[in-house]
Amino acid sequence: MNQANKKIIDLEYFVNLDQDELINSLKKYVEKVKIINATITHQQVSQTDYFRVKHNFDDVDDLLQDLVTIKAYIHVKETIKLHEELNAEFKQLLSKLCIDYTAKDTPDNQAFYKPENSSENVSIAWETSNVLLDDKFIIFVPKNAYKYAVITSNTTAHDLVVAPQKEIIEPTQEQESIVETEKAETETQNVEVVDTNGETEKMSNDDVVVEQENLESKVDIYETEELLIPYEQEIKATKYNAPSKNKFATILLIIAIIILLAFVVVIGLRLFEIITKTALF
């Protein structure tokens, strides 16, 4: 069945899938990119559309790099292999998209391909932003950051010919309602934080963001102090940077020496005068 006519129940962010869904959706995504690559030849595209496709790859690339660092994840080796395949496929795909810097971002200047058994062209930027797995429409960015059309039971391939949404597009009343609903769900969602004693604490997304910002600021301060302390220890006292107390003591010592020398001179002169008078008499 053509994926564009398939009924979709759930919109899912990649990081929320279970382990089997993660590896299976990645397999399907790599296979989809391979098919696109084998289907298209060189195309002239607008700069904006080129970077839509590239940003889609960057989103997937970042998620996969994080995924293989998770100790509990059991498909690390297979994921690394698929990631390498995906890198090669995307590199080839992007090389086929030639940027026309003078072209406006219109459907005529965007990258398309024609899926097998379909008479309609589909946006490559849209195709590389998602993957379908069973009843899930899987995306690689948080739901409130996804800017493309989401397949529903009423979506057809013709709907996907339309260019992806631009950042400045005015949303329709229905789209505003969907966005507000998702935003409300996101704001009310609680995040569980487990401390070292195994106790679970619930906090809002806003609290998590604030805590993260505070932590980052603490790290910055710590790193700054760590850099400054060794530098201060290496500074040696010279006549230009001697502490003020030492300078004051040095001045007092010099004054004392001068007074002592003056006293010696006065005594010497006095003795000389006495000796001279004695010699005369």
Backbone bond lengths (Angstrom), bond angles and torsions (degrees), N, CA, C in turn:
res aa  C-N    CA-C-N  psi(-1)  N-CA   C-N-CA  omega(-1)  CA-C   N-CA-C  phi
1 M - - - 1.468 - - 1.524 109.18 -
2 N 1.322 116.38 136.76 1.463 120.31 177.41 1.522 109.30 -63.22
3 Q 1.348 117.01 131.00 1.458 120.42 -175.80 1.515 111.83 -61.29
4 A 1.335 118.15 -24.71 1.456 120.25 -178.17 1.517 112.01 -72.67
5 N 1.354 118.63 -18.43 1.456 121.88 179.06 1.530 111.42 -104.43
6 K 1.313 117.24 4.49 1.452 121.86 -175.58 1.525 110.54 -81.50
7 K 1.317 116.59 140.29 1.458 120.06 179.18 1.525 109.80 -77.11
8 I 1.302 114.71 136.63 1.452 121.11 -177.54 1.527 108.98 -118.90
9 I 1.311 116.24 134.80 1.461 120.14 179.47 1.524 110.93 -102.01
10 D 1.326 116.21 -47.48 1.464 119.62 -171.86 1.522 112.61 -118.65
11 L 1.324 114.88 138.87 1.464 121.80 168.08 1.522 105.97 -97.57
12 E 1.336 117.50 119.50 1.464 121.04 -174.41 1.526 111.75 -126.25
13 Y 1.318 115.02 137.56 1.471 121.69 171.57 1.531 107.61 -81.13
14 F 1.315 117.21 135.44 1.467 123.50 -173.46 1.529 112.61 -50.13
15 V 1.320 117.83 -41.11 1.468 120.74 -174.51 1.529 112.71 -69.67
16 N 1.333 117.83 -13.54 1.463 120.74 -178.50 1.523 113.12 -93.18
17 L 1.329 118.04 2.15 1.463 121.54 -179.49 1.522 110.50 -79.55
18 D 1.359 115.70 158.89 1.466 117.75 172.79 1.530 108.93 -79.56
19 Q 1.319 117.35 174.57 1.462 120.69 -170.16 1.530 112.94 -63.25
20 D 1.322 116.99 -41.28 1.468 119.42 179.19 1.526 110.96 -66.98
21 E 1.320 116.60 -38.62 1.463 119.99 177.77 1.526 110.98 -66.12
22 L 1.318 116.79 -35.72 1.467 120.38 178.24 1.521 111.19 -59.82
23 I 1.319 117.06 -51.44 1.466 119.80 -176.21 1.526 111.17 -71.49
24 N 1.334 117.45 -37.02 1.468 119.93 -179.46 1.528 111.90 -69.87
25 S 1.319 117.12 -39.65 1.467 119.62 178.07 1.526 110.48 -68.16
26 L 1.334 116.96 -35.13 1.465 120.14 177.20 1.525 110.55 -65.07
27 K 1.327 117.01 -41.42 1.470 120.50 177.48 1.526 110.34 -59.09
28 K 1.329 116.32 -46.19 1.464 119.97 -179.14 1.526 111.43 -65.38
29 Y 1.318 116.11 -37.06 1.467 119.67 -180.00 1.527 110.68 -65.85
30 V 1.329 117.00 -45.54 1.468 120.62 178.86 1.520 109.97 -61.29
31 E 1.328 116.55 -41.84 1.465 120.29 179.40 1.529 110.97 -63.70
32 K 1.314 116.75 -38.90 1.466 120.36 179.20 1.525 111.14 -64.36
33 V 1.334 117.02 -43.46 1.468 120.35 179.30 1.527 110.51 -64.13
34 K 1.335 116.65 -37.15 1.469 120.22 177.37 1.529 110.81 -62.07
35 I 1.323 116.78 -41.97 1.470 121.13 179.97 1.526 110.43 -64.52
36 I 1.326 116.79 -44.31 1.469 120.39 177.73 1.518 110.04 -59.39
37 N 1.324 115.58 -44.42 1.460 121.55 -178.69 1.521 111.87 -60.96
38 A 1.333 115.16 -40.71 1.464 119.71 -178.16 1.524 112.00 -75.21
39 T 1.327 116.71 -19.62 1.465 121.06 -175.20 1.520 112.89 -87.67
40 I 1.329 117.40 -37.94 1.466 119.81 -171.22 1.524 112.30 -93.96
41 T 1.311 114.12 158.12 1.464 121.74 169.21 1.527 106.78 -113.94
42 H 1.306 117.69 -167.19 1.463 120.11 -178.80 1.532 110.72 -65.19
43 Q 1.330 115.41 135.49 1.460 121.52 179.02 1.529 110.04 -130.45
44 Q 1.332 115.17 141.49 1.467 121.04 172.26 1.523 107.65 -85.09
45 V 1.332 116.84 123.79 1.465 120.34 -177.59 1.529 109.76 -132.55
46 S 1.320 114.74 162.06 1.470 119.31 176.30 1.528 109.39 -72.35
47 Q 1.309 115.42 157.85 1.465 120.17 178.89 1.531 110.64 -61.29
48 T 1.325 116.46 -39.37 1.466 121.00 -179.15 1.516 111.61 -61.30
49 D 1.340 117.08 -44.89 1.458 119.64 -177.72 1.527 111.47 -70.65
50 Y 1.324 116.58 -35.43 1.470 119.95 176.88 1.530 109.91 -57.59
51 F 1.324 115.91 -45.27 1.463 118.87 -177.27 1.526 112.30 -75.73
52 R 1.338 118.16 -19.87 1.465 119.23 171.06 1.528 109.62 -61.44
53 V 1.332 115.24 -48.40 1.467 120.29 -179.26 1.529 110.11 -63.70
54 K 1.319 116.30 -45.05 1.473 120.12 -178.78 1.526 111.47 -63.19
55 H 1.319 117.68 -40.65 1.467 120.61 179.48 1.525 110.77 -65.63
56 N 1.326 117.53 -34.06 1.464 120.36 175.96 1.526 110.38 -60.35
57 F 1.337 115.66 -44.92 1.464 119.58 178.04 1.529 110.60 -63.74
58 D 1.315 117.23 -42.32 1.470 120.74 -179.74 1.530 111.07 -60.43
59 D 1.341 116.68 -38.77 1.466 120.56 178.92 1.529 110.98 -62.89
60 V 1.336 116.17 -46.50 1.467 120.55 179.41 1.523 110.13 -65.34
61 D 1.311 116.18 -43.66 1.467 121.89 -178.56 1.531 111.04 -58.15
62 D 1.318 117.27 -44.70 1.469 121.25 179.91 1.530 111.29 -63.25
63 L 1.329 116.57 -42.78 1.465 120.24 -179.21 1.521 111.45 -64.30
64 L 1.329 117.10 -41.35 1.466 120.42 -178.60 1.524 111.37 -68.94
65 Q 1.311 117.32 -37.08 1.468 119.79 177.25 1.529 110.91 -62.37
66 D 1.325 116.37 -38.87 1.468 119.82 177.94 1.528 111.17 -71.86
67 L 1.324 116.36 -38.23 1.462 121.33 -175.10 1.525 112.08 -59.91
68 V 1.328 117.40 -43.68 1.472 120.29 -175.57 1.534 112.53 -73.32
69 T 1.318 117.87 -6.55 1.472 120.33 177.37 1.528 111.96 -91.67
70 I 1.331 117.07 -5.81 1.467 121.09 -178.85 1.528 109.32 -81.63
71 K 1.319 117.00 119.69 1.468 121.34 -174.94 1.524 112.52 -63.90
72 A 1.326 117.36 -33.40 1.465 120.55 -177.19 1.527 112.71 -77.67
73 Y 1.316 117.85 -10.74 1.468 121.24 -177.71 1.527 109.14 -75.64
74 I 1.325 117.38 128.27 1.472 121.55 -171.30 1.531 113.54 -97.99
75 H 1.325 118.12 -4.74 1.471 120.21 -177.20 1.530 111.65 -111.05
76 V 1.317 117.09 35.44 1.465 120.69 -173.33 1.527 111.78 -61.70
77 K 1.330 117.39 -51.74 1.470 120.63 -175.71 1.527 111.46 -60.88
78 E 1.328 116.00 -44.46 1.464 119.99 -179.75 1.529 110.90 -66.29
79 T 1.318 116.32 -37.25 1.467 120.62 178.84 1.521 110.97 -65.57
80 I 1.333 116.93 -41.85 1.469 120.67 178.56 1.527 110.29 -60.92
81 K 1.332 116.65 -42.45 1.468 120.68 179.71 1.531 110.90 -64.07
82 L 1.328 116.31 -45.83 1.468 120.23 179.33 1.529 110.99 -65.07
83 H 1.316 116.01 -35.93 1.470 120.65 178.49 1.529 110.28 -62.51
84 E 1.317 116.64 -41.91 1.469 120.50 178.84 1.531 110.59 -63.84
85 E 1.340 116.19 -41.43 1.470 120.19 177.43 1.528 110.40 -62.06
86 L 1.325 115.38 -42.94 1.464 120.03 -178.94 1.526 111.17 -64.12
87 N 1.319 117.20 -40.47 1.470 120.95 177.63 1.527 110.99 -57.71
88 A 1.336 115.60 -45.42 1.466 120.40 -178.88 1.526 110.95 -65.70
89 E 1.341 116.69 -42.04 1.463 120.65 -178.84 1.529 111.25 -66.12
90 F 1.316 117.10 -42.63 1.462 119.87 -179.22 1.522 111.28 -68.74
91 K 1.317 116.50 -36.42 1.466 119.48 177.55 1.523 110.19 -60.55
92 Q 1.332 115.79 -42.46 1.467 120.21 178.79 1.528 111.01 -68.84
93 L 1.334 115.54 -40.62 1.467 119.77 -179.58 1.525 111.19 -62.01
94 L 1.317 116.69 -46.72 1.466 120.34 -179.20 1.524 111.87 -65.42
95 S 1.333 116.56 -29.76 1.469 119.38 178.78 1.529 111.65 -69.16
96 K 1.340 116.36 -20.46 1.468 120.31 179.07 1.533 112.15 -86.65
97 L 1.317 116.78 -11.40 1.465 120.59 179.25 1.522 108.60 -99.07
98 C 1.311 115.99 106.94 1.472 121.70 -176.55 1.530 109.09 -95.61
99 I 1.313 116.71 123.22 1.468 120.80 -176.60 1.526 110.65 -75.98
100 D 1.323 114.70 127.80 1.463 121.23 169.66 1.532 106.41 -103.11
101 Y 1.325 116.40 102.51 1.463 120.73 -173.54 1.531 112.67 -68.38
102 T 1.315 117.02 -13.80 1.468 120.15 179.08 1.522 112.01 -94.01
103 A 1.327 116.96 -9.56 1.466 121.04 -174.27 1.525 111.39 -80.57
104 K 1.322 115.70 139.08 1.456 120.81 174.41 1.523 109.39 -79.51
105 D 1.323 116.27 159.39 1.465 120.55 -177.85 1.528 109.93 -84.26
106 T 1.311 115.85 79.02 1.464 122.84 178.42 1.525 108.10 -118.92
107 P 1.343 118.57 163.19 1.470 120.19 179.04 1.526 113.47 -53.54
108 D 1.322 117.67 -32.27 1.467 120.01 179.70 1.526 112.32 -67.94
109 N 1.326 116.98 -20.98 1.468 120.98 -177.25 1.525 112.29 -111.82
110 Q 1.329 115.89 25.75 1.458 120.66 178.87 1.523 110.34 -117.47
111 A 1.328 115.53 154.95 1.466 121.19 -175.63 1.525 110.22 -78.06
112 F 1.340 115.57 128.19 1.456 121.56 178.71 1.521 109.89 -132.82
113 Y 1.320 114.86 159.14 1.462 119.28 169.94 1.523 107.71 -144.15
114 K 1.324 116.05 161.08 1.461 120.74 -177.84 1.525 108.57 -108.31
115 P 1.343 118.12 110.57 1.466 120.70 179.11 1.529 111.34 -61.24
116 E 1.313 115.65 157.21 1.464 121.06 179.37 1.529 109.80 -62.27
117 N 1.313 115.66 141.46 1.470 122.76 -179.90 1.531 112.47 61.04
118 S 1.327 115.86 30.54 1.462 119.91 177.97 1.517 109.18 -132.89
119 S 1.317 116.04 143.70 1.464 120.46 177.96 1.523 111.45 -97.45
120 E 1.321 116.88 -1.16 1.458 121.66 -175.93 1.529 111.11 -108.10
121 N 1.329 115.69 145.00 1.459 120.84 172.47 1.528 109.91 -82.73
122 V 1.320 115.70 146.68 1.464 121.29 179.90 1.527 108.80 -125.55
123 S 1.306 116.34 141.44 1.463 122.08 -179.76 1.533 111.11 -64.16
124 I 1.333 116.36 128.63 1.468 120.58 177.61 1.529 110.29 -68.62
125 A 1.317 116.97 -35.83 1.467 119.64 177.07 1.521 110.46 -59.94
126 W 1.347 116.51 -42.00 1.465 119.87 177.64 1.519 110.80 -65.81
127 E 1.337 117.08 -47.07 1.466 121.49 -176.97 1.525 112.12 -60.16
128 T 1.326 117.33 -38.34 1.466 119.94 -177.04 1.528 112.77 -83.58
129 S 1.326 116.79 1.25 1.467 120.02 179.95 1.522 112.51 -95.01
130 N 1.339 117.93 -4.23 1.459 120.15 -174.54 1.521 111.02 -156.06
131 V 1.307 115.47 171.77 1.465 121.64 171.88 1.527 107.47 -150.64
132 L 1.322 116.27 147.06 1.459 121.12 -179.81 1.524 109.91 -101.52
133 L 1.325 116.18 134.11 1.465 121.74 176.28 1.519 108.15 -139.07
134 D 1.340 115.11 110.84 1.465 121.00 -177.30 1.534 109.65 54.82
135 D 1.327 117.44 -117.16 1.469 119.74 -178.50 1.526 111.80 -102.00
136 K 1.318 116.67 23.22 1.468 120.12 -177.64 1.526 111.57 -116.77
137 F 1.325 115.07 134.22 1.460 123.18 172.09 1.529 105.28 -100.62
138 I 1.331 116.47 103.97 1.467 122.01 -169.12 1.522 110.25 -99.40
139 I 1.324 115.61 130.60 1.466 121.50 179.77 1.532 109.16 -121.01
140 F 1.319 116.30 165.70 1.468 121.11 -172.34 1.532 112.76 -113.65
141 V 1.302 115.85 14.71 1.464 122.55 173.07 1.525 107.19 -134.74
142 P 1.334 118.64 161.84 1.468 119.57 175.98 1.529 111.36 -56.51
143 K 1.315 116.31 152.26 1.466 120.96 -174.75 1.525 112.59 -55.81
144 N 1.327 116.81 -40.89 1.469 118.81 -176.95 1.523 112.74 -75.42
145 A 1.350 117.24 -5.03 1.469 120.60 178.37 1.529 111.93 -105.27
146 Y 1.338 117.12 -2.59 1.470 120.48 -177.34 1.527 109.81 -80.28
147 K 1.349 117.06 125.52 1.466 121.27 -171.34 1.527 113.64 -111.60
148 Y 1.333 116.62 12.83 1.460 119.49 -178.20 1.527 110.63 -112.04
149 A 1.335 114.70 171.78 1.461 120.41 178.54 1.524 109.98 -68.94
150 V 1.332 116.01 141.29 1.466 121.95 177.40 1.519 108.24 -105.17
151 I 1.327 116.33 130.50 1.467 120.00 -178.56 1.525 109.91 -67.21
152 T 1.330 115.83 134.65 1.462 122.13 172.83 1.519 107.75 -124.40
153 S 1.319 117.06 -177.62 1.465 120.36 -179.47 1.523 111.34 -66.68
154 N 1.353 117.46 -17.57 1.465 120.88 -178.64 1.523 113.05 -99.98
155 T 1.334 117.35 -1.89 1.455 120.52 -176.34 1.522 110.69 -77.10
156 T 1.310 116.35 138.94 1.465 121.27 174.97 1.515 108.68 -123.01
157 A 1.310 116.08 169.16 1.465 120.53 -179.18 1.522 110.96 -60.13
158 H 1.332 117.64 -30.97 1.461 120.85 -178.98 1.528 111.14 -61.73
159 D 1.350 116.12 -34.96 1.463 119.76 -179.79 1.525 111.85 -65.18
160 L 1.322 116.80 -25.18 1.459 120.89 -175.33 1.514 112.51 -86.79
161 V 1.345 117.52 -3.95 1.462 120.18 176.04 1.522 109.67 -72.23
162 V 1.319 115.98 -28.00 1.458 120.50 -178.91 1.521 109.04 -63.59
163 A 1.335 115.32 141.38 1.471 120.39 -178.06 1.518 110.68 -62.00
164 P 1.332 117.56 151.38 1.467 120.78 176.77 1.523 110.94 -58.32
165 Q 1.322 114.90 155.04 1.464 119.28 179.78 1.513 110.26 -61.63
166 K 1.328 115.49 140.76 1.461 120.95 173.57 1.517 108.60 -94.23
167 E 1.327 115.62 160.32 1.457 119.84 -177.33 1.527 112.43 -62.18
168 I 1.345 118.19 -28.56 1.466 120.36 -172.77 1.528 111.58 -96.66
169 I 1.327 118.41 4.14 1.467 119.78 -177.43 1.533 110.17 -67.55
170 E 1.316 116.56 138.79 1.459 121.75 176.58 1.527 108.21 -76.45
171 P 1.312 121.39 120.98 1.460 121.62 -179.28 1.523 111.37 -72.30
172 T 1.332 115.27 148.52 1.461 119.81 176.63 1.520 108.68 -75.90
173 Q 1.330 115.45 171.03 1.455 119.62 -178.45 1.518 110.91 -63.44
174 E 1.351 116.25 -37.55 1.464 120.25 179.91 1.523 110.71 -67.58
175 Q 1.353 116.10 -41.57 1.464 120.19 179.55 1.521 111.04 -64.20
176 E 1.354 116.22 -39.41 1.461 119.96 178.45 1.521 110.89 -61.09
177 S 1.353 115.99 -39.27 1.454 120.20 179.90 1.518 110.95 -64.22
178 I 1.366 116.09 -42.71 1.470 120.74 179.98 1.517 110.59 -63.93
179 V 1.337 115.44 -45.30 1.471 120.34 -178.89 1.519 110.75 -62.32
180 E 1.355 117.19 -43.92 1.457 120.64 -179.15 1.525 110.68 -63.39
181 T 1.373 116.52 -39.09 1.464 120.48 179.20 1.517 110.66 -63.00
182 E 1.364 116.19 -46.88 1.466 120.67 179.64 1.525 110.80 -63.44
183 K 1.333 115.98 -39.17 1.463 120.34 -179.52 1.526 110.36 -64.05
184 A 1.347 115.78 -42.12 1.456 119.82 179.74 1.516 110.83 -64.47
185 E 1.366 116.43 -40.28 1.459 120.31 178.08 1.520 110.75 -63.22
186 T 1.319 115.74 -40.65 1.471 120.35 -179.24 1.518 111.34 -65.81
187 E 1.351 116.31 -41.65 1.461 120.40 -177.02 1.521 111.88 -69.01
188 T 1.363 116.98 -32.89 1.456 119.64 -176.82 1.519 112.13 -88.95
189 Q 1.318 116.78 -10.23 1.458 119.76 -178.82 1.525 110.09 -67.46
190 N 1.343 116.58 134.85 1.458 121.03 178.96 1.507 110.05 -96.87
191 V 1.301 116.08 147.84 1.456 122.11 177.82 1.507 108.14 -111.99
192 E 1.333 117.00 131.85 1.448 120.90 178.91 1.512 110.18 -91.15
193 V 1.324 115.38 130.86 1.460 121.06 179.01 1.515 107.34 -120.40
194 V 1.323 117.44 123.49 1.463 122.17 -177.82 1.506 108.66 -102.09
195 D 1.363 116.82 124.37 1.461 119.07 179.30 1.516 110.30 -86.85
196 T 1.344 117.72 -177.91 1.460 121.73 -174.77 1.518 111.98 -70.39
197 N 1.319 118.65 -19.17 1.459 121.67 179.19 1.518 112.11 -89.64
198 G 1.322 117.25 4.29 1.443 120.81 178.58 1.501 113.85 84.50
199 E 1.339 117.85 2.59 1.449 120.65 179.01 1.510 109.78 -81.17
200 T 1.329 116.36 142.48 1.457 121.63 -177.38 1.509 109.60 -106.47
201 E 1.337 114.59 131.12 1.461 120.72 -179.71 1.508 108.29 -121.75
202 K 1.323 118.25 139.70 1.462 121.91 179.11 1.514 109.52 -104.76
203 M 1.300 114.68 136.12 1.456 119.18 176.16 1.518 107.88 -144.07
204 S 1.318 116.46 158.46 1.457 121.37 -179.93 1.510 110.35 -76.36
205 N 1.361 115.10 165.41 1.463 119.95 176.96 1.513 111.07 -59.03
206 D 1.357 117.38 -38.19 1.467 120.82 -179.18 1.518 110.79 -62.39
207 D 1.379 115.60 -39.66 1.464 119.05 179.32 1.511 111.13 -63.96
208 V 1.345 115.23 -39.59 1.461 119.48 -179.97 1.515 110.45 -62.87
209 V 1.339 116.41 -41.61 1.466 120.12 179.65 1.517 110.48 -63.40
210 V 1.364 116.03 -43.53 1.465 119.82 -179.54 1.511 110.58 -63.32
211 E 1.366 115.97 -44.80 1.465 119.51 179.58 1.516 110.82 -60.67
212 Q 1.342 115.57 -40.97 1.463 119.12 -179.69 1.521 110.66 -63.94
213 E 1.355 116.67 -42.27 1.463 119.86 179.51 1.524 110.76 -63.61
214 N 1.370 116.30 -41.10 1.460 119.37 178.89 1.513 111.11 -63.83
215 L 1.348 115.35 -41.17 1.459 119.77 179.56 1.511 110.91 -62.56
216 E 1.349 116.18 -42.34 1.461 119.95 -179.70 1.523 110.59 -63.42
217 S 1.360 116.21 -39.79 1.459 118.53 -179.92 1.520 110.79 -67.08
218 K 1.370 116.54 -36.51 1.457 119.20 177.56 1.518 111.08 -64.71
219 V 1.329 115.72 -41.11 1.466 119.99 179.43 1.512 110.50 -62.16
220 D 1.338 116.50 -41.65 1.466 119.97 179.42 1.526 110.84 -60.84
221 I 1.365 116.44 -43.48 1.461 120.20 -179.18 1.518 110.15 -64.63
222 Y 1.335 116.15 -43.60 1.463 120.26 -179.12 1.519 111.00 -61.35
223 E 1.330 115.95 -44.77 1.457 119.64 -179.11 1.528 111.09 -65.16
224 T 1.327 117.11 -36.32 1.464 120.16 179.21 1.517 110.86 -65.44
225 E 1.361 116.17 -45.63 1.454 119.13 179.71 1.520 111.22 -64.95
226 E 1.319 115.82 -37.34 1.459 120.16 -178.65 1.522 110.67 -63.28
227 L 1.309 116.39 -33.08 1.456 120.27 179.20 1.523 111.87 -77.10
228 L 1.338 117.10 -32.47 1.456 120.24 -174.55 1.522 112.89 -80.11
229 I 1.333 117.65 -35.44 1.458 120.84 -173.74 1.527 112.76 -59.84
230 P 1.361 120.31 -51.27 1.463 119.39 179.36 1.519 111.96 -59.17
231 Y 1.325 116.79 -36.27 1.465 120.52 -178.70 1.521 110.70 -63.14
232 E 1.347 116.72 -41.34 1.455 120.28 179.85 1.521 111.07 -66.63
233 Q 1.331 116.98 -35.21 1.450 120.39 -178.55 1.519 111.73 -69.23
234 E 1.303 117.95 -26.93 1.453 121.89 -176.58 1.530 112.86 -82.36
235 I 1.338 117.85 -12.88 1.465 120.90 -178.42 1.528 109.68 -71.17
236 K 1.333 118.12 128.34 1.460 122.93 178.45 1.528 109.38 -105.89
237 A 1.353 115.43 145.57 1.464 120.11 -178.69 1.520 109.97 -73.24
238 T 1.309 115.97 129.47 1.458 122.38 174.55 1.513 107.43 -128.99
239 K 1.325 116.91 179.91 1.464 119.04 179.53 1.521 111.88 -66.81
240 Y 1.387 116.30 -13.93 1.469 119.63 -179.63 1.522 112.16 -94.54
241 N 1.326 116.19 -26.59 1.464 117.05 -177.01 1.520 112.45 -124.48
242 A 1.371 117.45 19.19 1.461 120.47 179.07 1.518 109.92 -62.32
243 P 1.340 117.71 144.43 1.473 120.50 179.16 1.518 111.05 -58.12
244 S 1.310 117.81 153.04 1.462 122.80 -176.17 1.531 111.90 -62.40
245 K 1.355 117.43 -34.53 1.459 120.51 179.42 1.533 110.79 -63.09
246 N 1.345 115.50 -43.16 1.465 119.88 179.69 1.530 110.94 -63.89
247 K 1.307 116.72 -39.32 1.466 120.59 179.00 1.534 110.58 -62.69
248 F 1.333 115.81 -41.91 1.461 120.37 -179.61 1.526 111.03 -64.53
249 A 1.339 116.64 -42.08 1.467 120.97 178.99 1.522 110.82 -64.15
250 T 1.345 115.37 -38.31 1.472 119.63 179.17 1.524 111.07 -63.61
251 I 1.336 115.35 -41.99 1.476 119.99 179.60 1.526 110.68 -62.71
252 L 1.348 116.16 -44.10 1.467 120.29 178.38 1.523 111.48 -60.98
253 L 1.339 115.26 -40.40 1.468 119.34 179.87 1.529 111.23 -63.37
254 I 1.334 115.17 -42.35 1.476 119.77 179.74 1.528 110.54 -63.14
255 I 1.352 116.40 -43.42 1.474 120.61 178.82 1.528 110.44 -61.38
256 A 1.344 115.28 -42.92 1.474 119.47 179.95 1.521 111.39 -61.95
257 I 1.350 115.24 -40.71 1.469 119.44 179.33 1.527 110.53 -64.27
258 I 1.349 115.48 -42.10 1.478 119.64 179.17 1.524 110.98 -61.65
259 I 1.350 116.06 -44.67 1.476 120.48 179.10 1.528 110.26 -61.71
260 L 1.342 114.84 -42.92 1.466 119.07 179.96 1.524 111.30 -62.09
261 L 1.344 114.84 -43.67 1.465 118.57 178.85 1.529 111.14 -63.37
262 A 1.335 116.49 -40.57 1.469 120.57 178.41 1.528 110.57 -62.19
263 F 1.339 114.92 -42.09 1.465 119.88 179.02 1.520 110.96 -62.47
264 V 1.346 115.60 -42.74 1.466 120.25 179.27 1.522 110.40 -63.03
265 V 1.345 115.28 -42.23 1.476 119.45 179.45 1.523 110.75 -62.29
266 V 1.349 117.08 -45.27 1.473 121.42 -179.99 1.529 110.20 -60.91
267 I 1.324 116.58 -47.31 1.475 121.18 178.87 1.519 110.41 -59.83
268 G 1.360 114.47 -41.68 1.465 118.83 -179.23 1.519 111.41 -62.83
269 L 1.319 115.45 -44.07 1.466 119.96 179.28 1.526 110.91 -63.65
270 R 1.336 115.14 -41.03 1.471 119.37 179.58 1.514 111.21 -62.69
271 L 1.325 116.51 -43.83 1.463 121.13 178.50 1.524 110.77 -63.64
272 F 1.338 114.96 -40.59 1.466 119.05 179.98 1.529 110.69 -62.25
273 E 1.353 114.91 -40.29 1.467 120.11 179.62 1.523 110.66 -64.42
274 I 1.329 117.55 -43.53 1.475 121.99 179.91 1.519 110.63 -63.41
275 I 1.330 116.12 -44.10 1.469 120.61 -178.98 1.521 110.34 -63.40
276 T 1.312 115.85 -39.63 1.476 120.33 -179.27 1.520 110.89 -64.19
277 K 1.350 116.55 -46.26 1.468 120.92 179.49 1.520 110.76 -62.21
278 T 1.310 116.85 -41.28 1.471 121.45 179.82 1.518 110.66 -62.62
279 A 1.294 116.57 -39.80 1.468 120.88 -179.15 1.519 110.98 -67.28
280 L 1.326 117.62 -34.32 1.462 121.27 -178.99 1.522 110.85 -69.10
281 F 1.318 115.65 -38.09 1.461 118.62 -179.10 1.513 111.26 -86.59
